[in-house]
Amino acid sequence: MLIRYKKTFEKIAMGLMSFMPTEKDIKKLQATIKDYETDDSMQLFLWKEEDIIGLLGVLNKEDENSFEIQHISVNPSHRHQGVGKKMVKSLKELYPDKQISANEHTAPFIEKCESC
Ligand SMILES: CC(C)(COP(=O)(O)OP(=O)(O)OC[C@H]1O[C@@H](n2cnc3c(N)ncnc32)[C@H](O)[C@@H]1OP(=O)(O)O)[C@@H](O)C(=O)NCCC(=O)NCCS
């Protein structure tokens, strides 16, 4: 299930976030997590099965009534099992009125989720 990020999940969130090609630099990674903690327009979700194995970060574009997916990652041991697609599907189910879009860094995968 998709759960909301909170500070107690910081380490696991940083680990998952570091799989994004844009977040390889530790300073950038820390700044990104901080942005999610402090910027009201940014929301971070984690995917929890037995453990937390995925991360999904969105920018809430109020004016467009849309969520732009900025970050998406799955623990490498759990890839190719549909977790990434399940996260996107759950986001759509949680926020049925929102349009879901991608940015240049997440589009290649999110485009595969159009039928999710
Ligand atoms: C992208 C990612 C979240 C997918 O998670 P996942 O749980 O393995 O995805 P699913 O099992 O739901 O879907 C697998 C499909 O996604 C495709 N896929 C995986 N990574 C992809 C990528 N970077 N770009 C496009 N498609 C990708 C697979 O080829 C597979 O396609 P198929 O269904 O046609 O065989 C995961 O590979 C990851 O964490 N990558 C590192 C972070 C990253 O690069 N994020 C940005 C992605 S654009």
The ligand as an SDF file (V2000), in Angstrom:
LIG
                    3D

 48 50  0  0  0  0  0  0  0  0999 V2000
   11.5020    2.3740  -13.0660 C   0  0  0  0  0  0  0  0  0  0  0  0
   11.2340    1.4500  -11.8900 C   0  0  0  0  0  0  0  0  0  0  0  0
   10.5620    2.2470  -10.7660 C   0  0  0  0  0  0  0  0  0  0  0  0
   10.2600    0.3400  -12.3500 C   0  0  0  0  0  0  0  0  0  0  0  0
    9.8830   -0.4370  -11.2300 O   0  0  0  0  0  0  0  0  0  0  0  0
    9.3770   -1.9410  -11.3910 P   0  0  0  0  0  0  0  0  0  0  0  0
    8.6560   -2.2940  -10.1350 O   0  0  0  0  0  0  0  0  0  0  0  0
   10.4890   -2.8150  -11.8010 O   0  0  0  0  0  0  0  0  0  0  0  0
    8.3450   -1.7890  -12.5920 O   0  0  0  0  0  0  0  0  0  0  0  0
    7.1610   -2.7950  -13.0340 P   0  0  0  0  0  0  0  0  0  0  0  0
    7.5190   -4.1800  -12.6160 O   0  0  0  0  0  0  0  0  0  0  0  0
    5.8460   -2.2580  -12.5560 O   0  0  0  0  0  0  0  0  0  0  0  0
    7.1820   -2.6160  -14.6060 O   0  0  0  0  0  0  0  0  0  0  0  0
    8.2230   -3.1840  -15.3610 C   0  0  0  0  0  0  0  0  0  0  0  0
    8.2580   -2.5340  -16.7380 C   0  0  0  0  0  0  0  0  0  0  0  0
    8.8660   -1.2470  -16.6270 O   0  0  0  0  0  0  0  0  0  0  0  0
    9.9180   -1.1310  -17.5720 C   0  0  0  0  0  0  0  0  0  0  0  0
   10.9420   -0.2190  -17.0620 N   0  0  0  0  0  0  0  0  0  0  0  0
   11.7530   -0.3670  -16.0180 C   0  0  0  0  0  0  0  0  0  0  0  0
   12.5650    0.6870  -15.8830 N   0  0  0  0  0  0  0  0  0  0  0  0
   12.2580    1.5510  -16.8750 C   0  0  0  0  0  0  0  0  0  0  0  0
   12.7570    2.8230  -17.2810 C   0  0  0  0  0  0  0  0  0  0  0  0
   13.7330    3.4270  -16.6280 N   0  0  0  0  0  0  0  0  0  0  0  0
   12.1950    3.4020  -18.3530 N   0  0  0  0  0  0  0  0  0  0  0  0
   11.1960    2.8100  -19.0360 C   0  0  0  0  0  0  0  0  0  0  0  0
   10.6870    1.6010  -18.7020 N   0  0  0  0  0  0  0  0  0  0  0  0
   11.2150    0.9770  -17.6470 C   0  0  0  0  0  0  0  0  0  0  0  0
   10.4020   -2.5680  -17.7150 C   0  0  0  0  0  0  0  0  0  0  0  0
   11.1080   -2.7200  -18.9060 O   0  0  0  0  0  0  0  0  0  0  0  0
    9.0890   -3.3370  -17.7110 C   0  0  0  0  0  0  0  0  0  0  0  0
    8.4800   -3.2410  -18.9690 O   0  0  0  0  0  0  0  0  0  0  0  0
    7.5060   -4.3830  -19.5660 P   0  0  0  0  0  0  0  0  0  0  0  0
    6.3130   -4.4370  -18.6350 O   0  0  0  0  0  0  0  0  0  0  0  0
    7.1700   -3.9000  -20.9280 O   0  0  0  0  0  0  0  0  0  0  0  0
    8.3090   -5.6390  -19.4990 O   0  0  0  0  0  0  0  0  0  0  0  0
   12.5350    0.7760  -11.3930 C   0  0  0  0  0  0  0  0  0  0  0  0
   13.1600    0.1360  -12.4810 O   0  0  0  0  0  0  0  0  0  0  0  0
   13.5230    1.7350  -10.7450 C   0  0  0  0  0  0  0  0  0  0  0  0
   13.4670    1.9690   -9.5380 O   0  0  0  0  0  0  0  0  0  0  0  0
   14.4820    2.3060  -11.5450 N   0  0  0  0  0  0  0  0  0  0  0  0
   15.4810    3.2150  -10.9900 C   0  0  0  0  0  0  0  0  0  0  0  0
   14.8710    4.5900  -10.7630 C   0  0  0  0  0  0  0  0  0  0  0  0
   14.5160    5.2840  -12.0840 C   0  0  0  0  0  0  0  0  0  0  0  0
   15.2670    5.2490  -13.0360 O   0  0  0  0  0  0  0  0  0  0  0  0
   13.3280    5.9450  -12.0890 N   0  0  0  0  0  0  0  0  0  0  0  0
   12.8890    6.6870  -13.2710 C   0  0  0  0  0  0  0  0  0  0  0  0
   12.2860    5.7680  -14.2920 C   0  0  0  0  0  0  0  0  0  0  0  0
   11.9160    6.5940  -15.8260 S   0  0  0  0  0  0  0  0  0  0  0  0
  1  2  1  0
  2  3  1  0
  2  4  1  0
  2 36  1  0
  4  5  1  0
  5  6  1  0
  6  7  2  0
  6  8  1  0
  6  9  1  0
  9 10  1  0
 10 11  2  0
 10 12  1  0
 10 13  1  0
 13 14  1  0
 14 15  1  0
 15 16  1  0
 15 30  1  0
 16 17  1  0
 17 18  1  0
 17 28  1  0
 18 19  1  0
 18 27  1  0
 19 20  2  0
 20 21  1  0
 21 22  1  0
 21 27  2  0
 22 23  1  0
 22 24  2  0
 24 25  1  0
 25 26  2  0
 26 27  1  0
 28 29  1  0
 28 30  1  0
 30 31  1  0
 31 32  1  0
 32 33  2  0
 32 34  1  0
 32 35  1  0
 36 37  1  0
 36 38  1  0
 38 39  2  0
 38 40  1  0
 40 41  1  0
 41 42  1  0
 42 43  1  0
 43 44  2  0
 43 45  1  0
 45 46  1  0
 46 47  1  0
 47 48  1  0
M  END
$$$$
